[in-house]
Structure formats: structure tokens, C-alpha cells
Amino acid sequence: MVVVAPTRALRLSRDEERVLVALSHRPLGLYPASVPATAGLPATYAATALQGLAELGLVECEVVPVPSRPVRRERIWRLAATAWRVASDVLRHTQAPGPGVGPMPETVPERFQHMFWSGDVSAYRLPRDATFVAERILTSDDVTSWGWALFALPVEALEEVACRPHVPRDRRGLAADAARWRRDNP
């Protein structure tokens, strides 16, 4: 069992604070490769911060099944339950970096291919098929994929999805809000 110091005695580096806050905004966790971009840090700094936070018992790494063909297992970093009690001041007063828009790949990333069961996924090209890809991802129940669609696909694709009446209303609003935010924050 890891005993964590009370909040007042907790001394975290700025990098550790940023990683902790980034994970607090992702209750389902983050893949190790996603932590640096989400925290706004270089990969080596994020890895060092994760190690320090894990030693303090504030974050934990879990291996979870990922829906894919075939199903595979991936590591996910999550905030430990104790972090909310022990580091509440850090979580309340540290501002997370805004989501960065990563480069759009030319094809649908492998981790999302399970959502495209009705056709040959390799035939879809981005940005040409971005509206279809955005619609398929945003109408799925895989909430972990929504963030990628909202910040990696073109704004125009999100705006088109936001106007489609067969897309659930909450997802249309999500697409419209993300498109508006990205236009206002280039």
C-alpha cells in the first residue's frame, strides 16, 4: 500500500502537475503515447512525470482490452482514486493546456477501424472521406474515439456532421461546439 503525504506537504514538479491535470480531464484514461500531447509536454518529460506520480500513488497504469480485429490489450494511464483527495488543490488550480490539433493521418487509424464494419477500411482516405469518418465515429458509443475525431479531422467535416438530422442531437452539438472552438482558436 502506498501512503501519500497530505495535500499541504505534497510537492509536485510543474510537469507532474500538468500530467495529473491532463489525466483528471480524461476519466477513461490515456494511452501512454497520448499523455505528452494532452499534458503539453515533450515525451521524455511526461514519462518522468508519470513515473513520479505513480511512485506517489496518484496515477495508475492498467492493461485493458481494445476493440479491434483481433482484440488486443493496451496500457492506459488513469488518475488513482486517492489523487482527488490528496492533490485536490493541484487539480483545482492548475490549468490544463488546450487540446492540440494533431496532424491528420491519410487513413483511419487502426484503433478506430473496428467501427467501420460495413466496408473496406483501407479504401477510406483522409481528408476526402473525413465527413463519413467523423459521422461514423461520433455516432458510435466509443467515447474515447470522439476526441480524436473532434481535433484531428477537418472543421468542415465536423460542421457537416453537425447538420445531419440522423446524427444524435448531443453528438451534433458536440461536433458544432468543437468546430466553433477550433475556428475561434486556430
Z-matrix of the N, CA and C atoms (Angstrom, degrees):
N
C 1 1.454
C 2 1.526 1 109.03
N 3 1.298 2 116.55 1 135.93
C 4 1.458 3 121.94 2 179.53
C 5 1.513 4 108.47 3 -95.10
N 6 1.323 5 116.11 4 127.10
C 7 1.459 6 120.59 5 176.19
C 8 1.517 7 107.18 6 -98.98
N 9 1.312 8 116.01 7 125.21
C 10 1.455 9 120.90 8 -176.88
C 11 1.515 10 109.40 9 -105.68
N 12 1.320 11 115.44 10 141.18
C 13 1.461 12 120.94 11 -179.36
C 14 1.527 13 110.79 12 -66.43
N 15 1.338 14 118.21 13 153.32
C 16 1.461 15 120.34 14 176.29
C 17 1.523 16 110.70 15 -59.80
N 18 1.315 17 116.57 16 161.09
C 19 1.461 18 122.90 17 -175.29
C 20 1.523 19 112.36 18 -52.72
N 21 1.309 20 118.05 19 -45.36
C 22 1.472 21 119.90 20 -175.68
C 23 1.523 22 112.16 21 -62.92
N 24 1.326 23 117.29 22 -32.02
C 25 1.460 24 120.75 23 -177.78
C 26 1.531 25 111.63 24 -89.77
N 27 1.303 26 117.42 25 -7.12
C 28 1.459 27 121.30 26 -177.49
C 29 1.518 28 109.72 27 -71.34
N 30 1.320 29 116.22 28 120.83
C 31 1.456 30 121.54 29 178.75
C 32 1.525 31 108.43 30 -116.08
N 33 1.313 32 115.96 31 109.89
C 34 1.452 33 121.03 32 179.46
C 35 1.516 34 109.47 33 -114.71
N 36 1.323 35 115.07 34 146.16
C 37 1.458 36 118.44 35 173.98
C 38 1.520 37 108.36 36 -72.59
N 39 1.303 38 116.70 37 164.82
C 40 1.470 39 120.69 38 178.55
C 41 1.540 40 110.43 39 -60.43
N 42 1.341 41 116.36 40 -38.75
C 43 1.462 42 120.28 41 178.31
C 44 1.526 43 111.04 42 -64.45
N 45 1.323 44 117.37 43 -41.53
C 46 1.459 45 120.73 44 178.18
C 47 1.522 46 110.88 45 -63.35
N 48 1.321 47 116.46 46 -40.47
C 49 1.471 48 120.06 47 177.70
C 50 1.521 49 110.57 48 -61.06
N 51 1.330 50 116.91 49 -44.24
C 52 1.474 51 120.04 50 -178.17
C 53 1.521 52 111.64 51 -65.15
N 54 1.339 53 117.28 52 -40.45
C 55 1.468 54 120.62 53 178.05
C 56 1.523 55 109.99 54 -66.35
N 57 1.321 56 116.89 55 -42.02
C 58 1.465 57 121.00 56 178.85
C 59 1.523 58 111.04 57 -60.22
N 60 1.313 59 117.35 58 -45.17
C 61 1.469 60 121.56 59 179.38
C 62 1.527 61 110.42 60 -67.30
N 63 1.323 62 117.56 61 -41.30
C 64 1.471 63 120.23 62 178.48
C 65 1.525 64 110.28 63 -58.81
N 66 1.321 65 117.69 64 -43.65
C 67 1.463 66 120.87 65 178.81
C 68 1.529 67 111.64 66 -69.36
N 69 1.318 68 117.68 67 -29.95
C 70 1.472 69 119.84 68 179.11
C 71 1.522 70 111.27 69 -67.68
N 72 1.316 71 117.43 70 -24.23
C 73 1.468 72 122.13 71 178.59
C 74 1.520 73 112.06 72 -87.51
N 75 1.312 74 117.39 73 -3.45
C 76 1.471 75 122.51 74 -179.03
C 77 1.528 76 109.22 75 -126.71
N 78 1.318 77 117.91 76 79.34
C 79 1.466 78 120.38 77 -175.95
C 80 1.526 79 114.23 78 -61.34
N 81 1.318 80 118.09 79 -23.38
C 82 1.461 81 120.18 80 177.80
C 83 1.519 82 111.80 81 -85.65
N 84 1.328 83 117.05 82 -5.18
C 85 1.453 84 121.47 83 177.41
C 86 1.515 85 113.18 84 96.48
N 87 1.323 86 114.98 85 175.25
C 88 1.463 87 122.60 86 -179.98
C 89 1.516 88 109.64 87 -133.74
N 90 1.326 89 115.21 88 142.35
C 91 1.454 90 119.49 89 170.95
C 92 1.526 91 107.68 90 -67.36
N 93 1.341 92 117.73 91 148.42
C 94 1.470 93 119.51 92 -179.20
C 95 1.529 94 113.46 93 -52.21
N 96 1.318 95 117.69 94 -37.60
C 97 1.465 96 120.69 95 -179.09
C 98 1.526 97 112.29 96 -69.72
N 99 1.333 98 118.21 97 -20.14
C 100 1.464 99 122.00 98 -178.95
C 101 1.519 100 113.47 99 -88.64
N 102 1.318 101 117.26 100 -18.39
C 103 1.471 102 120.38 101 -175.81
C 104 1.524 103 112.03 102 -61.21
N 105 1.347 104 119.95 103 -47.72
C 106 1.475 105 118.69 104 -177.93
C 107 1.529 106 113.74 105 -57.45
N 108 1.324 107 117.39 106 -47.74
C 109 1.469 108 119.87 107 -178.43
C 110 1.513 109 111.27 108 -65.99
N 111 1.327 110 117.92 109 -39.87
C 112 1.458 111 121.59 110 -178.99
C 113 1.519 112 110.90 111 -66.75
N 114 1.334 113 116.78 112 -36.65
C 115 1.462 114 120.79 113 179.23
C 116 1.522 115 112.19 114 -86.06
N 117 1.332 116 117.77 115 -9.72
C 118 1.460 117 121.04 116 -178.80
C 119 1.519 118 112.60 117 71.91
N 120 1.332 119 116.37 118 38.14
C 121 1.464 120 121.48 119 -176.90
C 122 1.524 121 111.20 120 -128.67
N 123 1.334 122 117.32 121 155.69
C 124 1.460 123 119.52 122 170.11
C 125 1.536 124 109.36 123 -64.26
N 126 1.315 125 117.30 124 153.65
C 127 1.470 126 122.14 125 -174.95
C 128 1.532 127 113.16 126 -57.24
N 129 1.327 128 117.53 127 -41.66
C 130 1.475 129 119.16 128 -178.10
C 131 1.531 130 111.33 129 -66.75
N 132 1.333 131 117.57 130 -37.74
C 133 1.455 132 121.08 131 178.54
C 134 1.517 133 110.87 132 -66.86
N 135 1.341 134 116.14 133 -41.45
C 136 1.466 135 120.46 134 179.68
C 137 1.525 136 110.42 135 -65.08
N 138 1.338 137 117.57 136 -40.65
C 139 1.466 138 120.92 137 179.39
C 140 1.523 139 110.91 138 -63.41
N 141 1.324 140 116.94 139 -41.82
C 142 1.463 141 121.01 140 177.93
C 143 1.525 142 110.53 141 -64.53
N 144 1.328 143 116.66 142 -41.69
C 145 1.466 144 121.15 143 179.17
C 146 1.531 145 110.64 144 -64.41
N 147 1.331 146 117.45 145 -43.14
C 148 1.466 147 120.63 146 177.97
C 149 1.521 148 111.34 147 -60.15
N 150 1.317 149 116.67 148 -42.17
C 151 1.457 150 120.76 149 -179.96
C 152 1.535 151 110.17 150 -62.70
N 153 1.328 152 116.55 151 -45.26
C 154 1.469 153 120.16 152 178.85
C 155 1.524 154 112.31 153 -63.48
N 156 1.316 155 116.87 154 -41.92
C 157 1.467 156 121.14 155 179.52
C 158 1.527 157 111.19 156 -67.52
N 159 1.324 158 116.69 157 -36.54
C 160 1.471 159 120.38 158 177.95
C 161 1.530 160 109.90 159 -65.84
N 162 1.335 161 117.16 160 -40.16
C 163 1.470 162 120.68 161 178.29
C 164 1.525 163 111.33 162 -63.44
N 165 1.331 164 116.87 163 -31.67
C 166 1.468 165 121.25 164 177.60
C 167 1.534 166 112.28 165 -81.80
N 168 1.332 167 116.66 166 -8.78
C 169 1.457 168 120.26 167 -179.57
C 170 1.518 169 113.64 168 79.75
N 171 1.342 170 117.01 169 19.86
C 172 1.461 171 120.69 170 -178.15
C 173 1.531 172 112.65 171 -92.80
N 174 1.332 173 117.00 172 -22.45
C 175 1.460 174 121.15 173 176.40
C 176 1.518 175 108.07 174 -131.59
N 177 1.326 176 114.68 175 158.56
C 178 1.457 177 119.43 176 177.91
C 179 1.515 178 109.69 177 -140.29
N 180 1.318 179 114.61 178 151.47
C 181 1.451 180 120.99 179 179.26
C 182 1.525 181 107.52 180 -110.18
N 183 1.329 182 115.37 181 131.49
C 184 1.459 183 120.79 182 -178.53
C 185 1.523 184 108.33 183 -129.84
N 186 1.307 185 116.98 184 146.24
C 187 1.458 186 121.99 185 175.96
C 188 1.521 187 106.95 186 -98.71
N 189 1.345 188 116.27 187 122.71
C 190 1.469 189 121.45 188 -175.92
C 191 1.524 190 109.83 189 -126.71
N 192 1.337 191 116.57 190 152.99
C 193 1.466 192 118.86 191 175.56
C 194 1.530 193 110.62 192 -73.96
N 195 1.320 194 116.22 193 140.41
C 196 1.461 195 122.20 194 178.74
C 197 1.524 196 107.56 195 -114.00
N 198 1.348 197 117.13 196 125.94
C 199 1.463 198 118.08 197 179.37
C 200 1.523 199 110.20 198 -65.38
N 201 1.293 200 116.09 199 116.03
C 202 1.457 201 122.67 200 177.67
C 203 1.520 202 106.51 201 -160.96
N 204 1.283 203 116.50 202 177.43
C 205 1.467 204 120.78 203 176.86
C 206 1.504 205 108.92 204 -112.46
N 207 1.286 206 122.79 205 109.32
C 208 1.460 207 127.48 206 -11.33
C 209 1.521 208 110.46 207 -74.48
N 210 1.326 209 116.33 208 165.94
C 211 1.464 210 120.84 209 178.38
C 212 1.525 211 107.60 210 -62.31
N 213 1.319 212 115.88 211 134.16
C 214 1.460 213 119.65 212 178.12
C 215 1.524 214 108.93 213 -125.75
N 216 1.298 215 115.96 214 169.35
C 217 1.463 216 120.99 215 -178.90
C 218 1.526 217 108.48 216 -112.57
N 219 1.333 218 115.75 217 135.94
C 220 1.470 219 121.97 218 -178.74
C 221 1.526 220 109.37 219 -129.61
N 222 1.316 221 115.18 220 152.88
C 223 1.464 222 120.21 221 174.12
C 224 1.519 223 109.25 222 -80.97
N 225 1.328 224 115.52 223 141.38
C 226 1.466 225 122.77 224 177.39
C 227 1.527 226 107.81 225 -131.43
N 228 1.324 227 116.42 226 131.43
C 229 1.466 228 120.92 227 173.60
C 230 1.515 229 108.74 228 -93.45
N 231 1.323 230 116.24 229 133.30
C 232 1.461 231 122.38 230 178.32
C 233 1.512 232 110.05 231 -134.76
N 234 1.317 233 113.80 232 158.38
C 235 1.457 234 120.69 233 172.58
C 236 1.524 235 108.31 234 -70.57
N 237 1.318 236 117.91 235 133.09
C 238 1.465 237 121.25 236 175.48
C 239 1.531 238 108.35 237 -74.89
N 240 1.309 239 116.10 238 153.71
C 241 1.470 240 120.78 239 -178.62
C 242 1.531 241 111.31 240 -58.74
N 243 1.325 242 117.35 241 -33.53
C 244 1.465 243 120.54 242 -178.94
C 245 1.525 244 113.18 243 -68.48
N 246 1.324 245 116.98 244 -21.39
C 247 1.470 246 120.03 245 -176.67
C 248 1.521 247 111.51 246 -61.02
N 249 1.330 248 117.38 247 -37.99
C 250 1.470 249 119.71 248 -178.44
C 251 1.522 250 111.32 249 -63.50
N 252 1.319 251 117.04 250 -35.50
C 253 1.471 252 120.47 251 -179.16
C 254 1.523 253 111.12 252 -81.66
N 255 1.319 254 115.89 253 -43.75
C 256 1.459 255 120.74 254 -172.72
C 257 1.523 256 113.15 255 -79.26
N 258 1.313 257 116.85 256 -37.52
C 259 1.470 258 120.45 257 -174.15
C 260 1.518 259 112.35 258 -114.97
N 261 1.322 260 117.33 259 31.97
C 262 1.461 261 119.99 260 -175.95
C 263 1.529 262 112.56 261 -60.66
N 264 1.331 263 118.09 262 -36.30
C 265 1.469 264 119.96 263 179.01
C 266 1.530 265 110.89 264 -65.07
N 267 1.313 266 116.62 265 -41.28
C 268 1.467 267 120.63 266 178.29
C 269 1.525 268 109.47 267 -63.39
N 270 1.325 269 116.51 268 -45.89
C 271 1.458 270 120.52 269 -177.86
C 272 1.526 271 111.76 270 -65.91
N 273 1.316 272 116.48 271 -32.52
C 274 1.465 273 120.60 272 -179.00
C 275 1.521 274 112.80 273 -78.63
N 276 1.322 275 117.66 274 -32.77
C 277 1.462 276 120.02 275 -169.50
C 278 1.525 277 115.54 276 -111.90
N 279 1.317 278 118.01 277 1.72
C 280 1.464 279 120.36 278 178.24
C 281 1.512 280 108.38 279 -102.46
N 282 1.312 281 116.55 280 125.92
C 283 1.462 282 121.02 281 -178.98
C 284 1.521 283 109.59 282 -85.42
N 285 1.307 284 115.33 283 129.73
C 286 1.468 285 120.75 284 177.58
C 287 1.520 286 109.43 285 -79.15
N 288 1.336 287 117.03 286 146.58
C 289 1.463 288 118.42 287 175.68
C 290 1.522 289 109.59 288 -67.75
N 291 1.311 290 116.49 289 151.52
C 292 1.460 291 120.29 290 177.30
C 293 1.518 292 109.89 291 -66.72
N 294 1.318 293 117.06 292 156.21
C 295 1.460 294 118.41 293 -179.83
C 296 1.517 295 110.68 294 -66.56
N 297 1.293 296 115.40 295 132.77
C 298 1.452 297 120.09 296 178.70
C 299 1.521 298 110.10 297 -87.52
N 300 1.279 299 115.77 298 149.32
C 301 1.452 300 120.03 299 176.79
C 302 1.520 301 107.06 300 -93.56
N 303 1.311 302 115.11 301 113.15
C 304 1.451 303 120.13 302 -179.15
C 305 1.514 304 110.86 303 -81.25
N 306 1.313 305 116.26 304 169.04
C 307 1.462 306 118.44 305 177.50
C 308 1.526 307 109.80 306 -68.06
N 309 1.308 308 115.86 307 141.52
C 310 1.453 309 120.46 308 179.67
C 311 1.532 310 108.33 309 -81.07
N 312 1.333 311 116.62 310 129.12
C 313 1.454 312 117.83 311 176.75
C 314 1.526 313 110.41 312 -71.54
N 315 1.317 314 116.72 313 170.99
C 316 1.469 315 120.75 314 179.19
C 317 1.526 316 111.95 315 -83.83
N 318 1.345 317 116.60 316 -20.63
C 319 1.461 318 121.51 317 -179.26
C 320 1.526 319 108.98 318 -131.61
N 321 1.325 320 115.88 319 171.24
C 322 1.464 321 121.17 320 177.29
C 323 1.532 322 107.78 321 -68.36
N 324 1.339 323 118.32 322 126.26
C 325 1.472 324 120.05 323 179.06
C 326 1.539 325 111.17 324 -57.67
N 327 1.299 326 115.37 325 146.91
C 328 1.466 327 121.24 326 -176.21
C 329 1.529 328 112.48 327 -54.94
N 330 1.325 329 117.61 328 -38.46
C 331 1.466 330 119.39 329 -176.02
C 332 1.526 331 113.42 330 -67.56
N 333 1.349 332 118.28 331 -11.28
C 334 1.462 333 121.26 332 177.92
C 335 1.533 334 112.72 333 -109.13
N 336 1.305 335 118.06 334 -1.94
C 337 1.458 336 120.83 335 -174.17
C 338 1.523 337 113.72 336 -64.59
N 339 1.332 338 117.81 337 -23.97
C 340 1.467 339 119.87 338 179.64
C 341 1.530 340 112.20 339 -64.20
N 342 1.324 341 118.06 340 -17.80
C 343 1.462 342 121.84 341 -179.82
C 344 1.529 343 112.56 342 -80.81
N 345 1.319 344 116.40 343 -12.33
C 346 1.470 345 121.28 344 -175.63
C 347 1.524 346 109.44 345 -108.29
N 348 1.293 347 115.95 346 63.79
C 349 1.454 348 123.53 347 -175.15
C 350 1.523 349 113.01 348 -78.27
N 351 1.314 350 118.55 349 -16.68
C 352 1.469 351 120.38 350 -172.15
C 353 1.523 352 114.54 351 -91.59
N 354 1.300 353 118.00 352 4.78
C 355 1.463 354 118.76 353 -178.23
C 356 1.516 355 111.22 354 -165.17
N 357 1.290 356 115.16 355 -178.02
C 358 1.457 357 122.04 356 179.30
C 359 1.526 358 108.36 357 -81.56
N 360 1.320 359 115.90 358 108.19
C 361 1.465 360 121.32 359 -176.31
C 362 1.526 361 111.78 360 -60.12
N 363 1.307 362 116.93 361 -32.51
C 364 1.465 363 119.25 362 -178.18
C 365 1.534 364 112.12 363 -67.06
N 366 1.332 365 117.45 364 -15.23
C 367 1.473 366 120.81 365 179.32
C 368 1.525 367 112.39 366 -79.81
N 369 1.318 368 117.42 367 -18.78
C 370 1.468 369 120.57 368 -179.51
C 371 1.517 370 109.58 369 -78.84
N 372 1.313 371 116.53 370 130.41
C 373 1.461 372 122.80 371 179.56
C 374 1.519 373 109.36 372 -120.92
N 375 1.314 374 113.94 373 141.48
C 376 1.468 375 120.04 374 177.30
C 377 1.520 376 107.95 375 -109.29
N 378 1.289 377 118.70 376 138.29
C 379 1.467 378 130.13 377 9.49
C 380 1.524 379 115.00 378 -87.71
N 381 1.333 380 118.88 379 -3.52
C 382 1.465 381 121.41 380 -176.32
C 383 1.526 382 112.32 381 -51.07
N 384 1.326 383 118.94 382 -45.98
C 385 1.464 384 123.26 383 -176.16
C 386 1.529 385 112.63 384 -103.34
N 387 1.311 386 116.96 385 23.00
C 388 1.470 387 121.07 386 -174.70
C 389 1.530 388 113.02 387 -61.23
N 390 1.323 389 118.16 388 -37.25
C 391 1.465 390 120.01 389 -179.50
C 392 1.526 391 110.06 390 -65.67
N 393 1.321 392 117.16 391 -44.78
C 394 1.464 393 120.30 392 177.83
C 395 1.528 394 110.97 393 -61.90
N 396 1.326 395 116.83 394 -44.44
C 397 1.466 396 121.44 395 -179.96
C 398 1.525 397 110.20 396 -62.59
N 399 1.328 398 117.03 397 -44.95
C 400 1.467 399 120.97 398 179.52
C 401 1.527 400 110.51 399 -61.53
N 402 1.321 401 116.26 400 -44.23
C 403 1.468 402 120.13 401 -179.69
C 404 1.522 403 110.79 402 -62.84
N 405 1.319 404 117.86 403 -45.96
C 406 1.462 405 121.16 404 -178.21
C 407 1.530 406 110.57 405 -62.59
N 408 1.327 407 116.63 406 -43.28
C 409 1.466 408 119.40 407 -178.59
C 410 1.525 409 110.58 408 -69.16
N 411 1.330 410 117.70 409 -45.07
C 412 1.465 411 120.22 410 -176.53
C 413 1.522 412 113.34 411 -72.25
N 414 1.316 413 118.63 412 -19.39
C 415 1.465 414 119.95 413 175.94
C 416 1.525 415 111.66 414 -91.29
N 417 1.318 416 117.17 415 -3.77
C 418 1.465 417 120.59 416 177.12
C 419 1.532 418 109.41 417 -81.64
N 420 1.321 419 115.13 418 168.46
C 421 1.465 420 120.51 419 176.09
C 422 1.518 421 112.00 420 -93.22
N 423 1.318 422 117.38 421 6.03
C 424 1.458 423 122.44 422 -178.39
C 425 1.532 424 109.08 423 -85.14
N 426 1.337 425 116.31 424 83.70
C 427 1.467 426 120.50 425 -174.77
C 428 1.519 427 112.85 426 -63.16
N 429 1.330 428 117.13 427 -23.60
C 430 1.463 429 118.65 428 179.53
C 431 1.518 430 112.27 429 -68.56
N 432 1.338 431 116.92 430 -20.97
C 433 1.461 432 119.84 431 179.93
C 434 1.528 433 112.60 432 -87.71
N 435 1.311 434 117.16 433 -17.98
C 436 1.462 435 120.16 434 -176.75
C 437 1.520 436 111.78 435 -59.20
N 438 1.333 437 117.18 436 -42.72
C 439 1.464 438 120.71 437 -178.42
C 440 1.516 439 112.12 438 -58.24
N 441 1.328 440 116.22 439 -41.30
C 442 1.460 441 118.49 440 178.53
C 443 1.522 442 109.99 441 -62.06
N 444 1.331 443 117.02 442 -47.69
C 445 1.469 444 120.37 443 -178.40
C 446 1.519 445 111.18 444 -60.89
N 447 1.332 446 116.97 445 -40.61
C 448 1.459 447 120.95 446 -176.08
C 449 1.522 448 113.57 447 -70.72
N 450 1.342 449 117.31 448 -24.77
C 451 1.456 450 118.95 449 -175.71
C 452 1.522 451 114.89 450 -118.88
N 453 1.332 452 118.39 451 -4.03
C 454 1.469 453 119.76 452 178.49
C 455 1.526 454 112.02 453 -111.10
N 456 1.319 455 117.28 454 -26.03
C 457 1.471 456 120.09 455 -178.04
C 458 1.530 457 110.26 456 -88.55
N 459 1.312 458 118.42 457 156.87
C 460 1.472 459 121.14 458 -177.08
C 461 1.533 460 112.69 459 -61.39
N 462 1.315 461 114.75 460 146.36
C 463 1.469 462 122.20 461 179.15
C 464 1.528 463 110.27 462 -56.92
N 465 1.314 464 117.05 463 -38.93
C 466 1.464 465 120.92 464 -178.93
C 467 1.538 466 111.41 465 -60.82
N 468 1.315 467 116.95 466 -37.40
C 469 1.470 468 120.94 467 178.01
C 470 1.526 469 110.30 468 -65.27
N 471 1.319 470 117.04 469 -40.94
C 472 1.467 471 120.91 470 178.55
C 473 1.527 472 110.66 471 -65.42
N 474 1.332 473 116.44 472 -40.16
C 475 1.467 474 119.84 473 179.28
C 476 1.530 475 111.06 474 -64.18
N 477 1.324 476 116.64 475 -37.37
C 478 1.463 477 119.32 476 177.61
C 479 1.528 478 111.10 477 -67.01
N 480 1.329 479 117.09 478 -42.72
C 481 1.468 480 120.82 479 178.48
C 482 1.526 481 109.90 480 -62.39
N 483 1.321 482 117.49 481 -36.77
C 484 1.468 483 121.69 482 -179.12
C 485 1.528 484 112.12 483 -64.97
N 486 1.325 485 117.71 484 -18.55
C 487 1.474 486 121.61 485 -178.97
C 488 1.523 487 113.40 486 -99.37
N 489 1.308 488 118.07 487 -0.87
C 490 1.472 489 120.38 488 -176.05
C 491 1.526 490 110.12 489 -87.86
N 492 1.337 491 117.44 490 118.19
C 493 1.460 492 120.81 491 -174.65
C 494 1.529 493 114.83 492 -65.64
N 495 1.328 494 118.88 493 -24.23
C 496 1.463 495 120.37 494 -179.30
C 497 1.528 496 113.29 495 -81.03
N 498 1.325 497 117.23 496 -10.16
C 499 1.462 498 121.61 497 175.35
C 500 1.532 499 106.71 498 -79.23
N 501 1.333 500 118.12 499 134.62
C 502 1.475 501 119.40 500 179.67
C 503 1.531 502 111.73 501 -52.45
N 504 1.317 503 115.49 502 143.02
C 505 1.464 504 122.07 503 -174.62
C 506 1.535 505 112.37 504 -55.45
N 507 1.345 506 117.54 505 -42.81
C 508 1.463 507 119.02 506 -178.85
C 509 1.525 508 111.64 507 -63.80
N 510 1.354 509 117.45 508 -34.65
C 511 1.472 510 121.05 509 179.21
C 512 1.525 511 110.87 510 -74.15
N 513 1.335 512 116.24 511 -34.82
C 514 1.476 513 118.59 512 175.82
C 515 1.524 514 109.01 513 -62.43
N 516 1.333 515 116.24 514 -43.18
C 517 1.468 516 120.12 515 178.47
C 518 1.519 517 111.83 516 -63.46
N 519 1.322 518 116.18 517 -40.36
C 520 1.459 519 121.18 518 178.13
C 521 1.528 520 110.75 519 -61.61
N 522 1.326 521 116.27 520 -45.62
C 523 1.473 522 120.54 521 179.21
C 524 1.526 523 110.92 522 -64.40
N 525 1.331 524 116.92 523 -42.87
C 526 1.474 525 120.69 524 179.94
C 527 1.525 526 110.97 525 -64.48
N 528 1.339 527 117.06 526 -43.41
C 529 1.469 528 120.81 527 179.76
C 530 1.526 529 111.25 528 -64.08
N 531 1.330 530 116.75 529 -42.92
C 532 1.468 531 119.99 530 179.79
C 533 1.525 532 110.68 531 -65.42
N 534 1.334 533 117.02 532 -41.85
C 535 1.470 534 120.29 533 178.90
C 536 1.522 535 110.64 534 -63.04
N 537 1.326 536 116.99 535 -43.24
C 538 1.466 537 121.37 536 179.05
C 539 1.527 538 110.08 537 -63.39
N 540 1.324 539 116.90 538 -45.66
C 541 1.472 540 120.70 539 -179.64
C 542 1.514 541 110.13 540 -60.94
N 543 1.334 542 117.52 541 -44.58
C 544 1.463 543 120.53 542 -178.92
C 545 1.520 544 112.04 543 -66.93
N 546 1.315 545 118.83 544 -34.55
C 547 1.476 546 120.85 545 176.68
C 548 1.540 547 109.80 546 -67.98
N 549 1.334 548 116.29 547 -38.73
C 550 1.464 549 120.26 548 -178.43
C 551 1.516 550 113.25 549 -77.86
N 552 1.341 551 117.87 550 -20.01
C 553 1.471 552 122.83 551 -177.32
C 554 1.523 553 110.33 552 -128.15
N 555 1.336 554 116.65 553 68.86
C 556 1.489 555 119.23 554 -176.41
C 557 1.514 556 113.07 555 -64.37
